[in-house]
Amino acid sequence: MVGIRWLGHAAFEISSGTKVILIDPYLTGNPLAPVKASEILKADVVCVTHDHHDHLGDAIDICRRTGATFVGIAELAEYVRSQGVADVVGMNIGGTVEVKGVSISMVPAFHSARRGSPVGFVVNCGGVKIYHAGDTSVFSDMKLIGQLYQPDLACLPIGGYYTAGPREAAEAAGLVSPKIVIPMHYLTFPQLEKSADEFVELMKNKNPSIKVVVLKPGEIYRL
């Protein structure tokens, strides 16, 4: 069984019993974070979608302390290595790597970044495929992501302003066509959507076959 815990904003912890994968571990300064960065005592892999502070977050500190492998696009990986992280995998869009028994595919995202391009990830952990879209708008090639990787679960931004909003996220869900969607990247900042309610209603009308799971910070969904 695989559990996915929302750590607020776009931060997630995926655990399979033997492996712990963190994605975009923005904890320090995150008003929704249910844990402090110093309380993360075990991590095998840390994936970061892009270098904005609310995504790179505490990744460098966590990798230094736990010995986790950092996974990111090549230019960001070079920067992280320069900050004293020993175990770094710098990959690029379209690639798939296996890190400590976890298969990680890097897919496109439409956003901005200073170091390399923003990306999403499809993580195959314990046979469960989870698509974390990163910060992105909706784009038509999300359909290819769904066809190629067939994710069981997708984490999609719904906050608007910096990323897709509820309407765009509902369209994205239809393109990817996972079994389950978890909304993310909302509520954290004043500019963002204050709840997932609109997204939930849009999904009922547009994609009724896709289950929407709205997590509270710190809550775990198991599949």
Secondary structure, DSSP 4 states (H G I P E B T S, - for coil): --EEEE-STT-EEEE-SS-EEEES---TT-TT-SS-GGG----SEEE-S--SHHHHTTHHHHHHHH-PEEEEEHHHHHHHHHTT-SSEEEE-TT-EEEETTEEEEEEE--S--SSS--EEEEEEETTEEEEE--S----TTHHHHHHHH--SEEEEE---TTS--HHHHHHHHHHH--SEEEEES-SSSTTS-S-SHHHHHHHHHH-TTSEE--PPTT-EEE-
